[in-house]
Amino acid sequence: MSQSYNRGLVEDFGRWREFSAGMWAWIFHKFTGWVLIGYLFTHIAVLSTAMEGAASYNSTIQGLEGLLMIRVLEVGLLAVAVFHILNGIRLLMVDLGIGLESQDKSFYASLFVTALIVVASVPTFLGGGL
Amino acid sequence: MAERYSSFAPGGTSWLLQRITAAFLIGVLAFHFFQLHFVTHAFEVELAGTQARMENPAYYLTMVSFLIAAAFHGVNGVYNALVNQGIEGTQKTALKWGLTAAGIVLVVQGIRVANAMAGVSIV
């Protein structure tokens, strides 16, 4: 069964107190998507130093990775990517009609598993080589 | 029935391609993160190691497919999000072609970089 409804403009953040789990999931998915496509352009730009040879590529990658701020930002990137992946799986399930009635619980599970993976990855991302 | 939130009209080509690329990207993005942060630590990355990976045809093809799928998924996602926000008319047309051009530039440059890493030269 389908039904139409007027959900209003979700991007009107003045309404944030009224947002349901599904609306938060949608907003988080869009936000993380914007970050990921923005990062992809930056990523290809940085990797383009490979066209200049080993010295340029190695000093760029190792110079960036030597900065604590970059590693902290990479933890943020991991969080964004993991959430987008897990919530993306949830969206594929919802589109297939699987688990629609528990879509709020699967959103909370996506957040929880993202947090677990990110916290467990912090030592690997921040440690070594600094 | 629970409400369904999406920037995409279900059933369209754009929606279907977004889902197909999503299914592919779920696995490859996770693999990419794991490969370049846990197997090889990011701070250890050097061109020689990158070249060794990219000279493997399966790895090269996976990475180029990853690039194309991610560029399409990202650009298509941004386009549909903005259309869903209510953009229309000339702005919508300019957005469509601007994002298409940006996506093509991203893929072409990404393939040039991949070729440089794999030692593939195209005249």
gemmi code that builds the backbone of each chain (N, CA, C; Angstrom):
import gemmi

chains = {
    "A": [
        ("MET", (0.843, -1.194, 0.000), (0.000, 0.000, 0.000), (0.880, 1.246, 0.000)),
        ("SER", (0.518, 2.193, -0.807), (1.264, 3.443, -0.770), (0.309, 4.561, -0.377)),
        ("GLN", (0.882, 5.614, 0.152), (0.054, 6.756, 0.504), (0.871, 8.004, 0.255)),
        ("SER", (0.200, 9.071, -0.073), (0.910, 10.327, -0.262), (0.742, 11.155, 1.002)),
        ("TYR", (1.694, 12.016, 1.235), (1.632, 12.857, 2.428), (2.450, 14.097, 2.157)),
        ("ASN", (2.164, 15.141, 2.882), (2.938, 16.371, 2.758), (3.936, 16.400, 3.904)),
        ("ARG", (5.198, 16.146, 3.574), (6.199, 16.090, 4.640), (6.782, 17.468, 4.933)),
        ("GLY", (6.383, 18.505, 4.131), (6.958, 19.823, 4.321), (8.387, 19.828, 3.845)),
        ("LEU", (9.095, 20.912, 4.096), (10.486, 21.005, 3.660), (11.384, 20.527, 4.794)),
        ("VAL", (11.972, 19.337, 4.600), (12.804, 18.760, 5.655), (13.998, 19.652, 5.963)),
        ("GLU", (14.467, 20.368, 4.896), (15.653, 21.199, 5.084), (15.371, 22.446, 5.922)),
        ("ASP", (14.117, 22.665, 6.293), (13.794, 23.769, 7.177), (14.158, 23.339, 8.600)),
        ("PHE", (15.386, 23.681, 9.004), (15.879, 23.150, 10.270), (15.196, 23.747, 11.491)),
        ("GLY", (14.373, 24.783, 11.262), (13.569, 25.293, 12.370), (12.608, 24.227, 12.890)),
        ("ARG", (12.378, 23.208, 12.048), (11.449, 22.132, 12.422), (12.167, 20.936, 13.031)),
        ("TRP", (13.450, 21.069, 13.364), (14.241, 19.892, 13.710), (13.676, 19.097, 14.882)),
        ("ARG", (12.967, 19.783, 15.786), (12.419, 19.041, 16.940), (11.320, 18.061, 16.510)),
        ("GLU", (10.728, 18.346, 15.330), (9.641, 17.480, 14.841), (10.171, 16.309, 14.025)),
        ("PHE", (11.484, 16.299, 13.744), (12.016, 15.283, 12.839), (11.928, 13.883, 13.447)),
        ("SER", (11.519, 12.927, 12.602), (11.495, 11.530, 13.029), (12.830, 10.888, 12.665)),
        ("ALA", (13.016, 9.629, 13.108), (14.269, 8.921, 12.826), (14.529, 8.862, 11.320)),
        ("GLY", (13.475, 8.592, 10.533), (13.638, 8.485, 9.085), (14.103, 9.790, 8.460)),
        ("MET", (13.626, 10.925, 8.994), (14.039, 12.225, 8.470), (15.489, 12.507, 8.821)),
        ("TRP", (15.891, 12.153, 10.051), (17.301, 12.328, 10.434), (18.205, 11.454, 9.560)),
        ("ALA", (17.733, 10.222, 9.300), (18.531, 9.312, 8.474), (18.726, 9.912, 7.088)),
        ("TRP", (17.671, 10.492, 6.549), (17.731, 11.094, 5.208), (18.700, 12.275, 5.199)),
        ("ILE", (18.599, 13.131, 6.232), (19.477, 14.309, 6.314), (20.939, 13.878, 6.495)),
        ("PHE", (21.182, 12.917, 7.387), (22.555, 12.429, 7.598), (23.101, 11.805, 6.317)),
        ("HIS", (22.225, 11.080, 5.589), (22.690, 10.422, 4.372), (23.074, 11.469, 3.323)),
        ("LYS", (22.281, 12.533, 3.228), (22.603, 13.606, 2.278), (23.881, 14.329, 2.700)),
        ("PHE", (23.996, 14.661, 3.975), (25.183, 15.367, 4.464), (26.443, 14.533, 4.205)),
        ("THR", (26.392, 13.247, 4.553), (27.576, 12.397, 4.361), (27.861, 12.220, 2.860)),
        ("GLY", (26.813, 12.210, 2.048), (27.001, 12.122, 0.599), (27.713, 13.343, 0.042)),
        ("TRP", (27.315, 14.536, 0.498), (27.989, 15.781, 0.082), (29.468, 15.731, 0.463)),
        ("VAL", (29.749, 15.280, 1.676), (31.148, 15.211, 2.131), (31.947, 14.239, 1.250)),
        ("LEU", (31.355, 13.076, 0.957), (32.079, 12.048, 0.198), (32.367, 12.489, -1.237)),
        ("ILE", (31.407, 13.122, -1.913), (31.676, 13.537, -3.303), (32.666, 14.709, -3.302)),
        ("GLY", (32.578, 15.575, -2.301), (33.565, 16.655, -2.187), (34.956, 16.091, -1.969)),
        ("TYR", (35.027, 15.070, -1.091), (36.318, 14.441, -0.822), (36.872, 13.766, -2.070)),
        ("LEU", (36.009, 13.128, -2.875), (36.485, 12.402, -4.060), (37.241, 13.331, -5.010)),
        ("PHE", (36.712, 14.550, -5.200), (37.418, 15.517, -6.063), (38.786, 15.855, -5.462)),
        ("THR", (38.820, 16.079, -4.146), (40.083, 16.405, -3.470), (41.063, 15.237, -3.569)),
        ("HIS", (40.534, 14.032, -3.379), (41.346, 12.811, -3.392), (42.045, 12.644, -4.745)),
        ("ILE", (41.285, 12.807, -5.832), (41.877, 12.660, -7.168), (42.907, 13.771, -7.411)),
        ("ALA", (42.633, 14.974, -6.908), (43.593, 16.074, -7.062), (44.906, 15.743, -6.366)),
        ("VAL", (44.820, 15.217, -5.137), (46.044, 14.869, -4.391), (46.781, 13.727, -5.095)),
        ("LEU", (46.037, 12.702, -5.523), (46.672, 11.546, -6.174), (47.278, 11.911, -7.529)),
        ("SER", (46.847, 13.050, -8.101), (47.384, 13.485, -9.391), (48.880, 13.776, -9.311)),
        ("THR", (49.399, 13.958, -8.100), (50.844, 14.163, -7.956), (51.616, 12.938, -8.440)),
        ("ALA", (50.943, 11.769, -8.561), (51.607, 10.564, -9.088), (52.068, 10.801, -10.519)),
        ("MET", (51.412, 11.726, -11.224), (51.794, 12.007, -12.614), (53.093, 12.800, -12.687)),
        ("GLU", (53.496, 13.380, -11.532), (54.729, 14.168, -11.486), (55.931, 13.328, -11.071)),
        ("GLY", (55.667, 12.080, -10.668), (56.773, 11.213, -10.271), (56.757, 10.882, -8.790)),
        ("ALA", (57.659, 9.957, -8.416), (57.677, 9.415, -7.051), (57.964, 10.488, -6.002)),
        ("ALA", (58.895, 11.389, -6.286), (59.280, 12.378, -5.273), (58.082, 13.247, -4.892)),
        ("SER", (57.368, 13.706, -5.894), (56.204, 14.572, -5.657), (55.094, 13.813, -4.919)),
        ("TYR", (54.796, 12.601, -5.383), (53.727, 11.779, -4.782), (54.059, 11.419, -3.344)),
        ("ASN", (55.269, 10.889, -3.141), (55.642, 10.438, -1.791), (55.671, 11.594, -0.801)),
        ("SER", (56.239, 12.723, -1.204), (56.325, 13.842, -0.255), (54.942, 14.426, 0.027)),
        ("THR", (54.056, 14.398, -0.968), (52.687, 14.917, -0.743), (51.927, 14.014, 0.225)),
        ("ILE", (51.922, 12.690, -0.070), (51.171, 11.755, 0.780), (51.754, 11.731, 2.195)),
        ("GLN", (53.076, 11.585, 2.270), (53.679, 11.463, 3.603), (53.659, 12.791, 4.358)),
        ("GLY", (53.735, 13.892, 3.614), (53.624, 15.203, 4.256), (52.240, 15.395, 4.863)),
        ("LEU", (51.214, 15.028, 4.105), (49.840, 15.155, 4.610), (49.614, 14.210, 5.786)),
        ("GLU", (50.060, 12.950, 5.617), (49.832, 11.954, 6.674), (50.641, 12.253, 7.932)),
        ("GLY", (51.655, 13.078, 7.798), (52.459, 13.461, 8.967), (51.767, 14.513, 9.825)),
        ("LEU", (50.676, 15.058, 9.330), (49.954, 16.090, 10.083), (48.845, 15.449, 10.915)),
        ("LEU", (48.847, 15.724, 12.212), (47.824, 15.155, 13.093), (46.420, 15.574, 12.640)),
        ("MET", (46.295, 16.829, 12.189), (44.976, 17.317, 11.773), (44.407, 16.484, 10.625)),
        ("ILE", (45.281, 16.092, 9.687), (44.818, 15.281, 8.551), (44.328, 13.926, 9.054)),
        ("ARG", (45.046, 13.353, 10.007), (44.631, 12.036, 10.524), (43.314, 12.135, 11.289)),
        ("VAL", (43.139, 13.230, 12.010), (41.863, 13.431, 12.713), (40.731, 13.578, 11.686)),
        ("LEU", (41.004, 14.349, 10.618), (39.996, 14.514, 9.564), (39.694, 13.182, 8.882)),
        ("GLU", (40.713, 12.306, 8.783), (40.488, 10.987, 8.181), (39.590, 10.118, 9.065)),
        ("VAL", (39.675, 10.302, 10.365), (38.751, 9.586, 11.254), (37.323, 10.081, 10.975)),
        ("GLY", (37.197, 11.394, 10.775), (35.892, 11.954, 10.422), (35.399, 11.404, 9.088)),
        ("LEU", (36.328, 11.276, 8.128), (35.966, 10.719, 6.818), (35.508, 9.273, 6.969)),
        ("LEU", (36.211, 8.532, 7.823), (35.819, 7.129, 8.070), (34.394, 7.085, 8.637)),
        ("ALA", (34.121, 7.966, 9.610), (32.790, 7.985, 10.222), (31.714, 8.264, 9.168)),
        ("VAL", (32.007, 9.252, 8.329), (31.064, 9.634, 7.270), (30.856, 8.473, 6.287)),
        ("ALA", (31.957, 7.827, 5.885), (31.875, 6.729, 4.912), (31.152, 5.520, 5.500)),
        ("VAL", (31.489, 5.169, 6.740), (30.864, 3.981, 7.354), (29.365, 4.220, 7.537)),
        ("PHE", (28.997, 5.423, 8.006), (27.557, 5.693, 8.164), (26.854, 5.618, 6.816)),
        ("HIS", (27.478, 6.222, 5.782), (26.840, 6.243, 4.449), (26.672, 4.819, 3.915)),
        ("ILE", (27.668, 3.955, 4.178), (27.584, 2.555, 3.745), (26.453, 1.838, 4.502)),
        ("LEU", (26.470, 1.948, 5.839), (25.480, 1.206, 6.642), (24.061, 1.725, 6.399)),
        ("ASN", (23.926, 3.051, 6.348), (22.593, 3.586, 6.080), (22.178, 3.297, 4.638)),
        ("GLY", (23.182, 3.206, 3.734), (22.899, 2.840, 2.344), (22.346, 1.424, 2.252)),
        ("ILE", (22.922, 0.498, 3.039), (22.393, -0.873, 3.076), (20.948, -0.834, 3.583)),
        ("ARG", (20.742, -0.012, 4.635), (19.394, 0.146, 5.197), (18.417, 0.683, 4.138)),
        ("LEU", (18.882, 1.659, 3.340), (18.022, 2.216, 2.287), (17.696, 1.187, 1.217)),
        ("LEU", (18.706, 0.375, 0.851), (18.450, -0.678, -0.149), (17.403, -1.657, 0.385)),
        ("MET", (17.511, -1.980, 1.675), (16.531, -2.887, 2.299), (15.135, -2.252, 2.297)),
        ("VAL", (15.081, -0.959, 2.666), (13.795, -0.258, 2.703), (13.173, -0.230, 1.306)),
        ("ASP", (14.009, 0.041, 0.282), (13.499, 0.076, -1.092), (13.000, -1.288, -1.551)),
        ("LEU", (13.583, -2.355, -0.975), (13.124, -3.703, -1.321), (11.925, -4.113, -0.457)),
        ("GLY", (11.541, -3.209, 0.442), (10.384, -3.480, 1.295), (10.714, -4.355, 2.493)),
        ("ILE", (12.023, -4.499, 2.771), (12.437, -5.349, 3.888), (12.650, -4.478, 5.129)),
        ("GLY", (11.991, -4.822, 6.194), (12.223, -4.140, 7.468), (11.713, -2.713, 7.525)),
        ("LEU", (10.731, -2.392, 6.699), (10.233, -1.013, 6.662), (9.657, -0.584, 8.008)),
        ("GLU", (9.002, -1.514, 8.682), (8.370, -1.167, 9.956), (9.377, -0.924, 11.071)),
        ("SER", (10.607, -1.423, 10.864), (11.629, -1.179, 11.904), (12.740, -0.295, 11.361)),
        ("GLN", (12.390, 0.589, 10.383), (13.415, 1.445, 9.777), (14.019, 2.428, 10.781)),
        ("ASP", (13.259, 2.778, 11.837), (13.843, 3.657, 12.859), (14.913, 2.918, 13.662)),
        ("LYS", (14.616, 1.653, 13.980), (15.590, 0.861, 14.747), (16.846, 0.610, 13.912)),
        ("SER", (16.688, 0.374, 12.605), (17.862, 0.117, 11.764), (18.696, 1.389, 11.603)),
        ("PHE", (18.055, 2.564, 11.692), (18.821, 3.824, 11.679), (19.673, 3.935, 12.945)),
        ("TYR", (19.059, 3.650, 14.086), (19.823, 3.707, 15.342), (20.951, 2.675, 15.319)),
        ("ALA", (20.679, 1.498, 14.738), (21.717, 0.462, 14.639), (22.859, 0.944, 13.748)),
        ("SER", (22.525, 1.661, 12.646), (23.567, 2.206, 11.750), (24.467, 3.170, 12.523)),
        ("LEU", (23.845, 4.035, 13.328), (24.624, 4.997, 14.123), (25.522, 4.277, 15.128)),
        ("PHE", (24.945, 3.268, 15.786), (25.680, 2.560, 16.829), (26.872, 1.796, 16.235)),
        ("VAL", (26.632, 1.086, 15.136), (27.722, 0.304, 14.518), (28.786, 1.245, 13.940)),
        ("THR", (28.359, 2.381, 13.382), (29.322, 3.377, 12.893), (30.223, 3.824, 14.041)),
        ("ALA", (29.601, 4.146, 15.168), (30.376, 4.606, 16.331), (31.364, 3.536, 16.784)),
        ("LEU", (30.914, 2.271, 16.814), (31.794, 1.176, 17.239), (33.007, 1.051, 16.313)),
        ("ILE", (32.753, 1.050, 15.003), (33.842, 0.880, 14.023), (34.812, 2.059, 14.085)),
        ("VAL", (34.269, 3.267, 14.230), (35.124, 4.457, 14.258), (35.994, 4.461, 15.513)),
        ("VAL", (35.381, 4.170, 16.657), (36.159, 4.165, 17.909), (37.251, 3.090, 17.838)),
        ("ALA", (36.887, 1.916, 17.291), (37.870, 0.824, 17.196), (38.992, 1.160, 16.215)),
        ("SER", (38.735, 2.059, 15.266), (39.729, 2.391, 14.234), (40.644, 3.551, 14.624)),
        ("VAL", (40.270, 4.286, 15.675), (41.047, 5.476, 16.058), (42.533, 5.163, 16.266)),
        ("PRO", (42.902, 4.089, 16.994), (44.337, 3.813, 17.178), (45.074, 3.622, 15.855)),
        ("THR", (44.444, 2.918, 14.905), (45.083, 2.675, 13.607), (45.247, 3.977, 12.835)),
        ("PHE", (44.246, 4.833, 12.899), (44.290, 6.072, 12.117), (45.240, 7.114, 12.737)),
        ("LEU", (45.270, 7.166, 14.049), (46.073, 8.214, 14.692), (47.482, 7.748, 15.062)),
        ("GLY", (47.653, 6.427, 15.218), (48.933, 5.915, 15.703), (49.935, 5.677, 14.595)),
        ("GLY", (51.208, 5.520, 14.980), (52.241, 5.110, 14.041), (52.686, 6.214, 13.096)),
        ("GLY", (53.967, 6.345, 12.953), (54.526, 7.238, 11.938), (54.450, 8.728, 12.240)),
        ("LEU", (53.878, 9.094, 13.373), (53.823, 10.532, 13.681), (55.053, 10.971, 14.455)),
    ],
    "B": [
        ("MET", (1.541, 2.757, 7.610), (2.807, 2.476, 6.924), (3.836, 3.539, 7.301)),
        ("ALA", (5.037, 3.109, 7.519), (6.087, 4.064, 7.861), (6.358, 4.965, 6.667)),
        ("GLU", (6.736, 6.215, 6.945), (7.020, 7.135, 5.861), (8.366, 6.823, 5.229)),
        ("ARG", (8.443, 7.034, 3.922), (9.666, 6.726, 3.194), (10.289, 8.041, 2.738)),
        ("TYR", (11.503, 8.322, 3.177), (12.174, 9.554, 2.797), (13.257, 9.264, 1.787)),
        ("SER", (13.235, 9.967, 0.662), (14.253, 9.802, -0.353), (14.246, 11.024, -1.250)),
        ("SER", (15.405, 11.351, -1.838), (15.466, 12.446, -2.804), (15.071, 11.946, -4.186)),
        ("PHE", (14.911, 10.634, -4.334), (14.663, 10.041, -5.645), (13.222, 9.590, -5.784)),
        ("ALA", (12.675, 9.786, -6.998), (11.369, 9.213, -7.304), (11.601, 7.732, -7.572)),
        ("PRO", (10.977, 6.834, -6.805), (11.251, 5.414, -6.984), (10.806, 4.921, -8.350)),
        ("GLY", (11.584, 3.998, -8.913), (11.183, 3.364, -10.163), (11.830, 3.941, -11.399)),
        ("GLY", (12.413, 5.161, -11.316), (13.032, 5.784, -12.486), (14.417, 5.207, -12.766)),
        ("THR", (14.958, 5.544, -13.951), (16.296, 5.080, -14.328), (17.345, 5.621, -13.370)),
        ("SER", (17.203, 6.918, -13.028), (18.138, 7.563, -12.113), (18.158, 6.842, -10.757)),
        ("TRP", (16.967, 6.502, -10.295), (16.829, 5.794, -9.016), (17.488, 4.412, -9.103)),
        ("LEU", (17.215, 3.696, -10.223), (17.753, 2.336, -10.376), (19.283, 2.354, -10.446)),
        ("LEU", (19.832, 3.275, -11.262), (21.294, 3.345, -11.394), (21.941, 3.743, -10.072)),
        ("GLN", (21.237, 4.600, -9.304), (21.770, 5.000, -7.993), (21.859, 3.783, -7.070)),
        ("ARG", (20.863, 2.895, -7.160), (20.845, 1.685, -6.312), (21.879, 0.667, -6.771)),
        ("ILE", (22.029, 0.522, -8.102), (23.010, -0.455, -8.620), (24.429, -0.013, -8.242)),
        ("THR", (24.737, 1.284, -8.450), (26.073, 1.762, -8.083), (26.260, 1.676, -6.570)),
        ("ALA", (25.186, 1.909, -5.804), (25.287, 1.820, -4.339), (25.702, 0.418, -3.921)),
        ("ALA", (25.070, -0.586, -4.515), (25.369, -1.981, -4.141), (26.833, -2.299, -4.417)),
        ("PHE", (27.357, -1.800, -5.538), (28.765, -2.015, -5.887), (29.681, -1.244, -4.926)),
        ("LEU", (29.323, 0.029, -4.673), (30.185, 0.897, -3.860), (30.280, 0.437, -2.411)),
        ("ILE", (29.211, -0.172, -1.892), (29.220, -0.643, -0.499), (30.432, -1.546, -0.263)),
        ("GLY", (30.622, -2.500, -1.173), (31.738, -3.438, -1.019), (33.080, -2.805, -1.325)),
        ("VAL", (33.152, -2.037, -2.416), (34.455, -1.526, -2.867), (34.972, -0.410, -1.957)),
        ("LEU", (34.068, 0.439, -1.462), (34.510, 1.513, -0.559), (35.049, 0.917, 0.744)),
        ("ALA", (34.362, -0.107, 1.246), (34.833, -0.764, 2.469), (36.204, -1.411, 2.215)),
        ("PHE", (36.347, -2.082, 1.064), (37.622, -2.704, 0.700), (38.731, -1.651, 0.597)),
        ("HIS", (38.427, -0.520, -0.037), (39.416, 0.548, -0.252), (39.920, 1.096, 1.084)),
        ("PHE", (38.995, 1.363, 1.995), (39.373, 1.859, 3.322), (40.233, 0.818, 4.048)),
        ("PHE", (39.790, -0.432, 3.971), (40.510, -1.491, 4.686), (41.917, -1.662, 4.106)),
        ("GLN", (41.993, -1.672, 2.770), (43.282, -1.867, 2.094), (44.274, -0.766, 2.433)),
        ("LEU", (43.801, 0.500, 2.426), (44.735, 1.622, 2.533), (44.768, 2.284, 3.914)),
        ("HIS", (44.220, 1.609, 4.902), (44.403, 2.096, 6.276), (44.791, 0.969, 7.220)),
        ("PHE", (44.347, -0.263, 6.909), (44.610, -1.360, 7.838), (45.646, -2.342, 7.289)),
        ("VAL", (45.557, -2.662, 5.981), (46.560, -3.566, 5.376), (47.840, -2.765, 5.127)),
        ("THR", (47.722, -1.704, 4.349), (48.821, -0.732, 4.179), (48.399, 0.522, 4.914)),
        ("HIS", (49.183, 0.965, 5.872), (48.817, 2.191, 6.584), (49.028, 3.390, 5.662)),
        ("ALA", (48.134, 4.367, 5.784), (48.165, 5.522, 4.871), (49.531, 6.210, 4.892)),
        ("PHE", (50.161, 6.298, 6.083), (51.439, 7.005, 6.172), (52.590, 6.237, 5.522)),
        ("GLU", (52.339, 4.944, 5.199), (53.380, 4.128, 4.553), (53.258, 4.136, 3.034)),
        ("VAL", (52.221, 4.792, 2.518), (51.971, 4.751, 1.067), (53.098, 5.448, 0.310)),
        ("GLU", (53.664, 4.711, -0.653), (54.686, 5.264, -1.547), (54.315, 4.867, -2.968)),
        ("LEU", (54.825, 5.615, -3.925), (54.444, 5.362, -5.317), (54.779, 3.930, -5.749)),
        ("ALA", (55.905, 3.398, -5.273), (56.299, 2.039, -5.682), (55.222, 1.021, -5.275)),
        ("GLY", (54.689, 1.161, -4.061), (53.638, 0.257, -3.591), (52.345, 0.455, -4.357)),
        ("THR", (52.014, 1.730, -4.612), (50.805, 2.049, -5.381), (50.908, 1.439, -6.772)),
        ("GLN", (52.098, 1.587, -7.399), (52.305, 1.031, -8.746), (52.174, -0.483, -8.738)),
        ("ALA", (52.718, -1.130, -7.698), (52.638, -2.594, -7.616), (51.184, -3.047, -7.567)),
        ("ARG", (50.356, -2.327, -6.806), (48.927, -2.689, -6.737), (48.235, -2.416, -8.071)),
        ("MET", (48.515, -1.239, -8.650), (47.794, -0.829, -9.861), (48.228, -1.611, -11.101)),
        ("GLU", (49.405, -2.240, -11.043), (49.848, -3.042, -12.196), (49.094, -4.367, -12.279)),
        ("ASN", (48.382, -4.724, -11.203), (47.520, -5.905, -11.229), (46.233, -5.513, -11.982)),
        ("PRO", (45.961, -6.152, -13.142), (44.804, -5.737, -13.954), (43.478, -5.766, -13.190)),
        ("ALA", (43.294, -6.751, -12.322), (42.030, -6.852, -11.578), (41.890, -5.660, -10.623)),
        ("TYR", (42.998, -5.290, -9.958), (42.969, -4.152, -9.032), (42.713, -2.858, -9.808)),
        ("TYR", (43.422, -2.715, -10.935), (43.255, -1.514, -11.776), (41.796, -1.373, -12.218)),
        ("LEU", (41.229, -2.469, -12.732), (39.845, -2.421, -13.214), (38.863, -2.141, -12.075)),
        ("THR", (39.149, -2.724, -10.894), (38.292, -2.471, -9.724), (38.335, -0.991, -9.358)),
        ("MET", (39.536, -0.411, -9.349), (39.673, 1.000, -8.958), (39.037, 1.942, -9.989)),
        ("VAL", (39.209, 1.625, -11.278), (38.601, 2.483, -12.306), (37.069, 2.362, -12.251)),
        ("SER", (36.565, 1.148, -12.042), (35.111, 0.956, -11.894), (34.604, 1.695, -10.656)),
        ("PHE", (35.400, 1.642, -9.592), (35.090, 2.332, -8.337), (34.960, 3.836, -8.609)),
        ("LEU", (35.925, 4.376, -9.340), (35.925, 5.812, -9.674), (34.676, 6.192, -10.469)),
        ("ILE", (34.386, 5.406, -11.511), (33.241, 5.724, -12.372), (31.930, 5.613, -11.583)),
        ("ALA", (31.793, 4.534, -10.812), (30.574, 4.327, -10.029), (30.413, 5.422, -8.970)),
        ("ALA", (31.518, 5.782, -8.297), (31.449, 6.804, -7.238), (31.140, 8.176, -7.834)),
        ("ALA", (31.767, 8.486, -8.969), (31.516, 9.787, -9.611), (30.048, 9.875, -10.035)),
        ("PHE", (29.533, 8.815, -10.656), (28.120, 8.827, -11.064), (27.206, 8.935, -9.843)),
        ("HIS", (27.456, 8.094, -8.845), (26.607, 8.045, -7.643), (26.601, 9.411, -6.936)),
        ("GLY", (27.766, 10.034, -6.836), (27.876, 11.326, -6.157), (27.193, 12.438, -6.931)),
        ("VAL", (27.499, 12.515, -8.224), (26.932, 13.577, -9.051), (25.415, 13.402, -9.186)),
        ("ASN", (24.979, 12.169, -9.392), (23.541, 11.889, -9.485), (22.839, 12.184, -8.156)),
        ("GLY", (23.514, 11.899, -7.063), (22.959, 12.172, -5.735), (22.802, 13.660, -5.492)),
        ("VAL", (23.824, 14.424, -5.840), (23.765, 15.884, -5.663), (22.651, 16.467, -6.538)),
        ("TYR", (22.591, 16.007, -7.783), (21.563, 16.509, -8.721), (20.155, 16.247, -8.167)),
        ("ASN", (19.905, 15.024, -7.751), (18.566, 14.680, -7.267), (18.236, 15.362, -5.950)),
        ("ALA", (19.252, 15.563, -5.103), (19.013, 16.274, -3.845), (18.586, 17.707, -4.130)),
        ("LEU", (19.258, 18.357, -5.091), (18.918, 19.751, -5.394), (17.585, 19.867, -6.136)),
        ("VAL", (17.293, 18.908, -7.014), (15.981, 18.899, -7.687), (14.891, 18.706, -6.641)),
        ("ASN", (15.167, 17.816, -5.678), (14.217, 17.558, -4.597), (13.996, 18.798, -3.728)),
        ("GLN", (15.011, 19.675, -3.678), (14.893, 20.923, -2.904), (14.022, 21.938, -3.639)),
        ("GLY", (13.757, 21.663, -4.917), (12.862, 22.558, -5.654), (13.514, 23.339, -6.777)),
        ("ILE", (14.781, 23.051, -7.094), (15.450, 23.765, -8.193), (14.775, 23.380, -9.516)),
        ("GLU", (14.557, 24.366, -10.401), (13.879, 24.055, -11.671), (14.245, 25.064, -12.745)),
        ("GLY", (13.751, 24.817, -13.951), (13.956, 25.738, -15.068), (15.419, 25.798, -15.495)),
        ("THR", (15.893, 27.026, -15.764), (17.253, 27.239, -16.255), (18.287, 26.753, -15.242)),
        ("GLN", (17.997, 26.990, -13.955), (18.928, 26.552, -12.906), (19.102, 25.036, -12.940)),
        ("LYS", (17.993, 24.332, -13.156), (18.033, 22.869, -13.193), (18.858, 22.384, -14.389)),
        ("THR", (18.651, 23.040, -15.545), (19.404, 22.668, -16.747), (20.898, 22.953, -16.548)),
        ("ALA", (21.210, 24.136, -15.995), (22.618, 24.494, -15.763), (23.250, 23.528, -14.767)),
        ("LEU", (22.486, 23.172, -13.746), (22.983, 22.220, -12.738), (23.294, 20.868, -13.383)),
        ("LYS", (22.361, 20.410, -14.219), (22.507, 19.106, -14.860), (23.786, 19.039, -15.691)),
        ("TRP", (23.996, 20.057, -16.527), (25.165, 20.018, -17.409), (26.449, 20.376, -16.672)),
        ("GLY", (26.337, 21.238, -15.670), (27.516, 21.566, -14.853), (28.015, 20.344, -14.101)),
        ("LEU", (27.079, 19.603, -13.498), (27.461, 18.399, -12.759), (27.957, 17.306, -13.705)),
        ("THR", (27.330, 17.210, -14.891), (27.794, 16.218, -15.873), (29.236, 16.516, -16.267)),
        ("ALA", (29.516, 17.804, -16.532), (30.875, 18.197, -16.921), (31.857, 17.909, -15.786)),
        ("ALA", (31.470, 18.235, -14.544), (32.351, 17.998, -13.396), (32.625, 16.505, -13.240)),
        ("GLY", (31.584, 15.691, -13.431), (31.740, 14.241, -13.319), (32.669, 13.689, -14.385)),
        ("ILE", (32.533, 14.214, -15.610), (33.401, 13.744, -16.704), (34.858, 14.142, -16.433)),
        ("VAL", (35.076, 15.373, -15.982), (36.440, 15.831, -15.660), (37.040, 14.942, -14.572)),
        ("LEU", (36.224, 14.636, -13.560), (36.698, 13.795, -12.450), (37.115, 12.408, -12.951)),
        ("VAL", (36.271, 11.808, -13.783), (36.566, 10.452, -14.281), (37.776, 10.460, -15.211)),
        ("VAL", (37.843, 11.444, -16.110), (38.980, 11.501, -17.054), (40.288, 11.700, -16.294)),
        ("GLN", (40.286, 12.638, -15.351), (41.518, 12.871, -14.586), (41.860, 11.647, -13.736)),
        ("GLY", (40.850, 11.014, -13.163), (41.088, 9.823, -12.347), (41.696, 8.693, -13.168)),
        ("ILE", (41.223, 8.532, -14.400), (41.769, 7.473, -15.262), (43.200, 7.830, -15.692)),
        ("ARG", (43.458, 9.118, -15.932), (44.840, 9.537, -16.260), (45.780, 9.198, -15.096)),
        ("VAL", (45.306, 9.459, -13.869), (46.121, 9.162, -12.682), (46.316, 7.651, -12.552)),
        ("ALA", (45.224, 6.889, -12.757), (45.310, 5.425, -12.655), (46.293, 4.876, -13.690)),
        ("ASN", (46.258, 5.441, -14.904), (47.175, 4.989, -15.949), (48.623, 5.307, -15.587)),
        ("ALA", (48.825, 6.500, -15.018), (50.186, 6.873, -14.607), (50.685, 5.911, -13.529)),
        ("MET", (49.795, 5.540, -12.598), (50.172, 4.623, -11.516), (50.442, 3.211, -12.059)),
        ("ALA", (49.662, 2.801, -13.066), (49.787, 1.434, -13.591), (50.836, 1.334, -14.686)),
        ("GLY", (51.396, 2.469, -15.086), (52.387, 2.459, -16.154), (51.767, 2.255, -17.522)),
        ("VAL", (50.478, 2.590, -17.635), (49.791, 2.474, -18.924), (49.929, 3.819, -19.636)),
        ("SER", (50.391, 3.781, -20.886), (50.481, 5.043, -21.613), (49.566, 5.006, -22.828)),
        ("ILE", (48.760, 6.032, -22.938), (47.858, 6.159, -24.085), (48.294, 7.394, -24.860)),
        ("VAL", (48.560, 7.204, -26.144), (49.033, 8.338, -26.963), (47.917, 9.370, -27.081)),
    ],
}
model = gemmi.Model(1)
for chain_id, residues in chains.items():
    chain = gemmi.Chain(chain_id)
    for i, (resn, *xyz) in enumerate(residues, 1):
        res = gemmi.Residue()
        res.name, res.seqid = resn, gemmi.SeqId(i, " ")
        for name, pos in zip(("N", "CA", "C"), xyz):
            atom = gemmi.Atom()
            atom.name, atom.element = name, gemmi.Element(name[0])
            atom.pos, atom.b_iso = gemmi.Position(*pos), 0.0
            res.add_atom(atom)
        chain.add_residue(res)
    model.add_chain(chain)
structure = gemmi.Structure()
structure.add_model(model)
structure.setup_entities()
